[in-house]
Amino acid sequence: MKLLSWNVRGLGKPRTVGRLNQKLREENPSIFFLVETKLSAARMEKVRKKCGFPNGIDVDAVGRRGGLSLGWKSSCVVSLRSYSDRHIDIIIEDDSEGLQWRCTGFYGAPEVHRRQEAWDLLRSLDNCPEIPWLVIGDFNEILLSSEKRGVCYAAKDKWIFSGRCWTIVLWTILGSSANGLRGRKGNERFQT
């Protein structure tokens, strides 16, 4: 199964929609997640269907900001868990492998003062330890100074992002008694 996650930075112009359609044809994903569509849910639904994805969930942009879309092909079995202006959370049943897994499309707050709120949302979604979980999207954070062009980026900020990621990963691995890992020594191996 192939997934595509892309910050499209607006789909209001036919040329941009054409580029999206071309990218979806080239990559041929089973599922896509788009961030910053800058469209109403109704308008995004039309774009998604025009691109060959009849199934999906589209979240309204707020003014000219935000907007999310998660689309999937008819061959995919997807159940919606929850959504907001910052995320779309689904469970995917992979018939070829006979397993379930979870995918959350996430859009981190572009405003620095709202980032903690976005991370708290992501942490609150970490509530299903019995199945594998993949988080995709735009976190509006960077890990490496080389990811940012033209602006000096404080090293402290990348450590904050890195720490937030590890807090969630480690909580998933170590914090939940349901996964059977609590109390194990650090050098013991486990399979996921």
N, C-alpha and C positions, 0 to 999 in steps of 0.2 A: 504494500500500500504506500502510495506517495502523497505527501502533504506539501502544500505551498503556503507560506506565510509572508505577507508583503505589506509594507506601509506605502499605500498608493498616493498619499498626499493629495487626495481629491479626485473624484471621478465625474466632475461636472461637465467636461468637454468630450465631444465625440471622439476626438483623437486619443484621449487618455483611455476611454473605454475600448477603443480599437487595440491599443497596446496591451491592455489587460486580456482581451480576447486572444490576442496572438500569444502572449505568455502562457495562458492556460492551454492553448493548443500545443505549444512547444513542450511544455513540462508534463502535460497530461496527468495532473494530480487527481486522486480520488476525492480529496478534501482540500478546500482552501480556506484561509483566514485572512481577511483584509482589515487593515487599520486605517483610520483617517479617510474614510470614504467621502466625508463632508456632504452626504446625501441623506434625505429622509429614508426611512425604512421602506416605504412604498416604492420610491424611485430606485433604491438599491435592489429591491426584489426584481424589478424589471430588467436591470442590468445583469444580475446574476442569472436569470432565466435565459436572457439573450446569449449569454456565454456558455449555455449548455448545462447549467446546474439547476435542475428543477426543485431541489430540496435545499432548505437552508433557514437560517435565522438572520435577520437584519435588524440592527439597532440604530435608531435615529441619531443623526448628528445633532449637537446642541448649537444652534446658530450655524456658524461656518467652521465649527470645531468638532473633531471626533467622528463618530460613525463607525460601526463595525459590521462585518458580514462574514458569516461562516456558511459555506456551501458544500454540498456533497452530491455525488452522483447517485443515480437510482440503485446501483449495485451495492451501495453501502447501507448497513443497518446502524442507524444512529438514534440515540435517545438524548433529548435535552435535559440537563440537570438544572441549570440556572443561567441567568444572564443579567447584565447591567450595562451601563455605559462604559465600563472598564473591562468586561470579560464576557465570554460565552463558554460555557462548560458543558461538555457532552461525554457520553459513553459510546464507544464504538464496539460492535460485535464483529470480530474478524472470523468469518466462516472458514476461510482457508486454513487458519491456524487453530480454530476452535477455542478462541479466547476472547475475553473482554478487556478493554483498556480504556483509559480516560484521557481526554485531550481538553485542555483549557487554552483558548485564545485569550491573550492578556494584553491590555493596553495600559501601560504605566502613565502616570500623570505627567504631562509636559511641564506643569508648574512645580517648581522645586518645593514650595510650601505644602503641596498636596501629595507628595510622593510617599510619605509615611502612611497616609490613608490608603493609597493604592496597595502598598506592601501588606498592610493589615488585611485588606480584602483577600489578597492571594494566600496569606497565611490561614485565613478563615476557610478557604476552599480546600485546604489540606485535611480532608475529613473522610477519606475513603482509602485507608491503607491496604486493603485487601486486593486491589487491582493496580497494575502499573499506571503511572500518571505522567503525561508529557505536557509541558507548558510551552506554548509558542507565542510569538507576537513581538511587540515593540515595548520594551521596558522603559524607554526614554532614559536610559542610563548607559554608561559605557564602562568597559573593563580596562581598555588600553588607551593611553593618550593618543596613539596613532589613529584611533577611530574618529577623532575629532579634528576637523580641519579649520585652520585660521584663528582659533581661539585657544588661549592657554587654559588647560583643564587641570584643576587641582588634583594632585595624586590622592589626597585625602578622600575625594568624592568617589574615585574608583574603588577604594578599599571599603567604603560604605556599601556600594552596590555588591561587591564580592561577598562581603559579610552577610548581607541580606539573603543572597542566594544560598550560601552555606547554612545559614540559620534554618531555612526552609528544608534544604536537603537533609541536614543532620536531624532535624525534628522528625522528618519522615522516617529516617533510618533508625534513630535512637529513641525518639520520644514516645512512640506509640507501642503500647503493650500488645496490641492486636497483631503486630507483625512478627512477634516471637523473637525479636532481637534484643530486647531490653536485658541488660545484665551480662551480655556476652563480652568477651575480651576483644580488644581492638584488632588483634591479629587473626581472629577466627574468620574464615571465609563464609560467605553466604551467597545464595543465588537469588536473583530477582526475576 
